[in-house]
Amino acid sequence: MTDTLEETPLFFPSGDRSLFGVLHRPAGGATVTTAFVFCHPLGEEKLWTHRVFVSYARHLAESGRPVLRFDFTGNGDSEGRFSDLSMSTLAGDLRAAIAEVRRLTGVTAVILLGLRLGANIAMRVADEESDVRRLILWSPVTDGERYMQELLRINLLTQMATYKEIRQERPDLVADMQQGRTVNVDGYDMAWPLYSSVAEFKPEAAPHAFAGPCLIVQIDKQPRPAADLTRLAQSYANATVKFAQEEAFWKEIARFYQQAPNLFDVTTEWLAD
C-alpha cells in the first residue's frame, strides 16, 4: 500500500459460498462512477498470471480507478470445490463480485477485464447485465472444445510422467466425466459441468448483446493474423482488436512476468479514448 493506494482484503457471498477478494482503490475516497472487476483464468493459468493482475490493478487504482480482484469458487482462497464449477456458477460468482464492488464503492457501473477463460466469463455476464460499461478481453478463448482438449492433454503428459505410459486417452477421460467422475488437470479436479459448458463455447458464433465499447487484445510475441479474434470482434457492435507484444505469460515460460508493460499500455490507451 502506498500514499496513493489502499488495498483491502475481504470475503463476500456468492450463493452459499464465500469468495475472497482484494479491493484496490485510490487513497482519499475520491468519488468515482465506475469500477473494474478482474476475471482471472482457471487452473495453472491463474497461478502464472497472478502478479500481472496485481500489478495492473495497482496501476489503475493509483490513477484513480477502483479495482476488485477476486477468486472464483474453488480457486485461491474462495470456498467450494473446483469440481463444482460450470460456466453458470462462474458467471454467478462474477455477478456477486459486481454487486460487491458496487456496494463498497458506490459506483453505478463496472468495467469487466478478463484473461483467457476469465474473458469468456466476462463476455457472458456483459451480455446479460445492464451495469457493464466497458468490456476488456485479454487473449480470450475462441474455441471451447479445443481449449478443453488442451487441458486433457496435460492429463496425458502427467500419465506419461507417472506411469511411463498413457493409460487413458482423451475420449476415456471425457467418458469418465460424463459418468460423474473427475479428471485431474495440474492438480485441479475437473468435472463434466465445466468441461461440457466450456466445450460448447464459440463466442463469435452469434451476435453479442453487449453494445458498449469492447477491447479485444491479441497477446503474442510477434504480430500475426488473428482471424478468430477478428470474427469475435465482428460479433460485437463496438469492438476493437489491438495487439500487445508480450509472451504468453499465463503459461510456464522462461521469464516470469510480474508486469506486462505493452499490454498495460495498449489497454490504458484504449481506456483513455
C-alpha positions in Angstrom: 0.0 0.0 0.0 1.2 3.5 -0.9 0.1 7.1 -0.2 -2.0 6.9 -3.4 -3.4 3.4 -3.0 -5.5 1.4 -0.5 -5.8 -2.4 -0.6 -8.4 -4.2 1.4 -8.7 -8.0 1.6 -12.3 -9.2 2.1 -14.8 -12.0 1.7 -18.3 -11.7 0.1 -21.1 -14.1 -0.6 -21.9 -15.9 -3.8 -24.9 -18.1 -3.1 -24.0 -20.3 -0.2 -20.2 -19.8 -0.8 -17.8 -17.2 0.5 -15.5 -15.7 -2.1 -12.2 -14.0 -1.4 -11.2 -10.7 -3.0 -9.0 -7.7 -2.7 -10.3 -4.2 -3.3 -7.7 -1.8 -4.7 -8.8 1.8 -4.6 -7.3 5.3 -4.7 -6.5 6.8 -1.3 -8.6 9.6 -0.1 -12.0 8.3 -1.1 -12.4 10.3 -4.3 -15.9 10.0 -5.9 -15.9 7.7 -9.0 -18.7 6.4 -11.2 -17.2 3.2 -12.5 -15.0 0.4 -11.0 -13.2 -2.5 -12.5 -13.8 -6.2 -11.8 -11.0 -8.6 -12.9 -11.8 -12.1 -14.0 -8.9 -14.5 -13.7 -8.2 -17.6 -15.9 -8.5 -21.0 -14.4 -6.1 -23.7 -13.2 -2.4 -23.1 -13.6 -3.1 -20.1 -15.8 -4.4 -18.3 -12.7 -1.1 -19.0 -10.9 1.2 -17.7 -13.7 -0.9 -14.5 -14.2 -1.4 -13.5 -10.6 1.3 -10.9 -10.4 0.3 -9.3 -13.7 -3.2 -8.9 -12.4 -2.0 -7.4 -9.1 0.3 -5.0 -11.0 -2.3 -3.7 -13.3 -4.9 -3.4 -10.5 -2.5 -1.3 -8.6 -1.7 0.8 -11.6 -5.4 1.5 -12.2 -6.1 2.3 -8.6 -3.2 4.7 -8.4 -4.6 6.5 -11.4 -8.0 6.9 -9.6 -9.9 3.8 -10.7 -11.1 1.2 -8.1 -10.5 -2.5 -8.9 -11.9 -5.7 -7.3 -9.8 -8.8 -7.9 -11.5 -12.0 -6.6 -11.1 -15.8 -6.6 -13.8 -17.8 -8.3 -15.4 -20.7 -6.5 -12.8 -23.5 -5.8 -9.9 -21.2 -6.7 -7.4 -19.4 -4.5 -8.9 -18.6 -1.0 -12.5 -18.9 -2.0 -14.8 -21.6 -0.7 -16.1 -24.5 -2.8 -14.5 -27.2 -4.9 -13.1 -26.8 -8.4 -15.1 -29.8 -9.5 -18.3 -27.8 -8.7 -17.5 -25.3 -11.5 -19.5 -24.6 -14.6 -19.9 -21.6 -16.8 -23.1 -20.9 -14.9 -21.5 -21.0 -11.4 -18.6 -18.9 -12.7 -21.0 -16.3 -14.1 -22.9 -16.3 -10.8 -19.6 -15.5 -9.0 -18.9 -12.6 -11.3 -22.4 -11.2 -10.7 -21.8 -11.4 -7.0 -18.4 -9.6 -7.4 -20.1 -6.8 -9.4 -22.7 -6.4 -6.7 -20.0 -6.3 -4.0 -17.8 -3.7 -5.7 -20.9 -1.5 -6.3 -21.8 -1.8 -2.6 -18.3 -1.0 -1.5 -17.6 1.9 -3.8 -21.0 3.3 -4.7 -20.3 3.1 -8.4 -23.2 2.8 -10.8 -21.4 0.8 -13.5 -18.4 -1.5 -13.9 -15.7 -2.4 -16.4 -15.0 -6.1 -16.8 -11.5 -7.2 -17.6 -10.8 -10.9 -18.2 -7.9 -13.0 -19.3 -8.3 -16.3 -21.2 -11.3 -18.2 -19.9 -11.9 -15.3 -17.5 -12.5 -13.2 -20.6 -15.2 -15.6 -21.7 -16.9 -15.4 -18.3 -16.9 -11.7 -18.6 -18.4 -11.9 -22.1 -21.3 -14.0 -20.8 -22.1 -11.6 -17.9 -21.7 -8.5 -20.1 -24.4 -9.9 -22.4 -26.8 -10.3 -19.5 -26.2 -7.3 -17.2 -27.0 -3.7 -17.9 -24.5 -2.2 -15.5 -21.4 -3.2 -17.5 -20.0 -0.1 -19.1 -17.0 -1.5 -21.0 -15.5 -4.9 -21.7 -11.8 -5.8 -21.9 -10.9 -9.2 -23.3 -7.2 -10.3 -23.0 -6.5 -13.3 -25.2 -10.0 -14.8 -24.9 -10.6 -18.5 -25.6 -12.2 -18.6 -29.1 -12.8 -22.4 -29.4 -14.0 -24.0 -26.2 -13.7 -27.6 -27.4 -10.0 -27.1 -28.5 -9.3 -25.4 -25.1 -10.7 -28.3 -23.1 -8.8 -30.8 -25.3 -5.6 -28.9 -24.5 -6.4 -29.3 -20.8 -6.9 -33.0 -21.2 -3.5 -33.2 -23.0 -2.0 -32.1 -19.7 -3.5 -35.1 -18.0 -1.9 -37.3 -20.7 1.5 -35.8 -20.0 1.0 -36.4 -16.3 0.2 -40.0 -17.0 3.4 -40.4 -19.0 5.5 -38.8 -16.2 3.8 -41.0 -13.6 3.3 -44.4 -15.3 5.7 -44.1 -18.3 2.6 -44.8 -20.5 -0.8 -43.4 -21.3 -3.4 -45.5 -19.6 -6.4 -43.4 -20.6 -6.8 -41.5 -23.8 -8.8 -38.3 -24.1 -12.1 -40.0 -25.1 -11.7 -42.2 -22.0 -11.2 -39.1 -19.8 -14.3 -37.5 -21.3 -16.3 -40.7 -20.7 -15.2 -40.6 -17.0 -16.5 -37.1 -16.6 -19.8 -38.0 -18.3 -20.2 -40.8 -15.7 -19.7 -38.4 -12.8 -16.0 -38.8 -12.1 -13.4 -36.1 -12.2 -10.2 -35.7 -14.3 -7.1 -34.2 -12.8 -5.5 -31.4 -14.7 -2.4 -30.0 -13.0 -3.8 -30.8 -9.6 -7.3 -29.4 -10.3 -10.3 -31.9 -10.4 -12.3 -31.1 -13.5 -15.8 -32.4 -13.8 -18.4 -32.7 -16.6 -20.3 -29.5 -15.9 -17.3 -27.3 -16.5 -16.0 -29.4 -19.4 -19.3 -29.5 -21.3 -20.3 -25.9 -20.7 -16.9 -24.6 -21.9 -16.5 -27.1 -24.8 -19.7 -25.8 -26.4 -18.5 -22.2 -26.3 -17.8 -20.5 -29.6 -18.1 -16.8 -28.7 -18.0 -15.5 -32.3 -20.9 -17.8 -33.5 -23.7 -15.3 -32.8 -24.1 -11.5 -32.2 -23.4 -10.5 -28.7 -26.0 -8.4 -26.8 -23.4 -6.2 -25.1 -23.4 -2.9 -27.1 -20.8 -0.9 -25.2 -17.1 -0.4 -26.1 -15.2 -3.7 -26.2 -11.4 -4.2 -26.4 -10.0 -7.5 -27.6 -6.3 -7.8 -27.2 -4.1 -10.3 -29.1 -1.2 -11.1 -26.8 1.7 -12.6 -28.7 5.5 -12.4 -29.1 5.1 -11.4 -32.8 2.2 -9.8 -34.7 0.4 -12.4 -36.8 -3.1 -12.7 -38.4 -5.7 -13.5 -35.8 -8.8 -14.4 -37.8 -10.6 -15.8 -34.7 -10.3 -12.5 -32.9 -11.4 -10.6 -35.9 -14.5 -12.8 -36.1 -15.1 -12.3 -32.4 -14.9 -8.5 -32.8 -17.4 -8.7 -35.7 -19.9 -10.3 -33.3 -19.9 -7.1 -31.2 -21.5 -3.8 -32.1 -18.5 -1.7 -30.9 -15.3 -3.8 -30.6 -11.7 -3.0 -31.3 -8.8 -5.5 -31.8 -5.4 -4.5 -30.6 -2.0 -6.2 -30.5 0.2 -6.3 -27.4 3.7 -7.8 -27.9 4.2 -10.0 -24.8 4.9 -13.6 -24.1 2.1 -15.9 -23.2 2.6 -15.1 -19.5 -0.3 -17.4 -18.5 2.0 -20.4 -19.2 5.2 -21.6 -17.6 7.8 -19.6 -19.6 11.4 -18.8 -19.1 10.9 -15.3 -17.9 8.3 -14.9 -15.1 6.1 -11.9 -15.6 5.3 -9.5 -12.8 4.2 -6.9 -15.3 3.2 -6.8 -19.0 4.0 -3.2 -19.9 3.0 -3.3 -23.6 -0.3 -4.9 -22.7 -0.9 -2.4 -19.9 -0.1 0.5 -22.3 -2.5 -0.8 -25.0 -5.3 -1.2 -22.5 -4.7 2.1 -20.8 -4.6 4.0 -24.1 -7.9 2.4 -25.1 -9.5 3.4 -21.8 -8.3 7.0 -22.3 -10.1 7.1 -25.7 
